[in-house]
Amino acid sequence: MFKKISIYDILFFLAALFSLLYSEALYFLGHKQDATFMGLWVPSILGFGIYIKLISKEKDRKSTRLN
């Protein structure tokens, strides 16, 4: 299951995690509007990471089919 985790997967996950933690910190410090803005980045970052992973898998699949 964890055999194909690349450095990019880890970086996207960490970016989403730090965005979430920063959003929570802003919320508890009283900056609720800023926290909401930062919190909206979490699914965007994860979605972009999934998109990049799908594109790279499709390229790998096409290159193996040609060989």
C-alpha positions, 0 to 999 in steps of 0.5 A: 500500500505504501510502496509508491509514496513519492517525495511529491506525495509527502510534500503535498500532504505536508502543505495541506497539513500545515495549512490546516494547522495554521488555519486552526491557529488563526481561528483560535486566535480570533481571526476567523475570516482569515482562518476560513480562507486558509482552511479552504486551501486544504482540499485544493492542495489535496485535490491538486496533489491527486491530479498530479498523481493521476497525470503521472500514472497516465504518462507511466501507463502510456510509456509502458504500453509503447514499449 
